[in-house]
Amino acid sequence: MKKAIRRKSGSNQGGRIMLELIAAGAVGIFGHLKSKDFVKRRLRFTKVVEMPAVGLIAGGAAAVVAAPVVALLPVVGVGTALLFGAGVGTGVHVGARMARDGSIYDD
């Protein structure tokens, strides 16, 4: 007769990693969509959209601001702050390009 294989009952690392990835992805997408909407609606008449590095500046600032916040949360880490900064940076870049090109569609 075969013996049943017992698994050690320990921490569920796979589930925690999946939760971290989902949270980081959601935060990155949220940052991208909100910053793109803000820039194309509110900053389209300013000189800010003319700066070529506005996305890099905004993304770096967002990552620096988010770093202490994610340090306090147990589920997310530094990668989440970096992904949030990348999302904000790409959102600002796309929103600025849309504002410069005049391709602004009101929903």
N, C-alpha and C positions, 0 to 999 in steps of 0.2 A: 504494500500500500504506500502511496506517495504521501509525503508530509506536506502540509500546507505551508506555503512561504509566508512568513510574517514580515510585515513592513514595520519599520520603526516609526513610532508615533512621535513626530517632531514638528518643527515649524513648517508651515506651508509656504516655502520660499517661492514656488512657482506662482501661486495665487497672488502673493504680495508684489512680485515683479510685474505681473500682468496689470494689477491695479495701478501701480506706479506709471506704467506705460500709457494706460488709458487716461489717467489724470494729466500726464504731461502733454499728450496729444490734444486733449480737450482744451487745456490752457493755451497751447500754441495756436490752435484754430480760433479760439475766442479772441486772443490778442490781435490776430491778423484781421479778422472781420471787423472788430470794433474800431481799430485804428484806421483801417481803410475807409470806413464809413465816416469817421470823424474828419479825416483829412479832406476827403472829396466834398463833403458838405460844408464844413466850417472854415477850412483854411484855403479854399480855392481862390479867394480874392486877396491873399497875402503874398508877400515875397518869399515866404518859407517854401512854397512849392517849387520855386525856381532853383533852389539849392540842390546840386546833384547828390550830395552826401547826406541829405536829410533822413533817409532811411537808416543809414548806419548810425547816425547820432541818436536817433530815437530808439533804435534797437538796443544799443549799448546802454543808454540811460534806463530803459525798461528792465534790462537784465540786472543792472546794479541795484535798482530799487527793489526788484523782486527777490534778490538773494537773501536779505535778512528775513523776509517773510517766509520763504520756504525753509529756512534754517529752523524755524520754530515749529513747523508742521512735521508730524512723524511719518507720513506716508510718502511725501515727495522729497526730492533732493535738489542738488545743484543743477542737474540736467533739466529739470523743470523750469528753473529760472532762465537757463540758457535758451530753451525752446520757446519760452514766452518772449524773450528778447528778440529771437529770430522771427517769431510771428509778428510782433509789433513792427519790427524793421521792414519786413516784406510788405506788411499792410500799409505802412506809411509810404513806401516807395510806389506801390501800385496806386494808392489814392492820389499821390502827387502827380503821377503820370496821367491819370484820368482827368485831374483838374487842369493840367497843362494842355492836354489835347482837347478839352471841352467835351469829353464823352461822359457827361454826368446825367444819369437817368434817375429821376425821382420815382420811388416805388409807390 
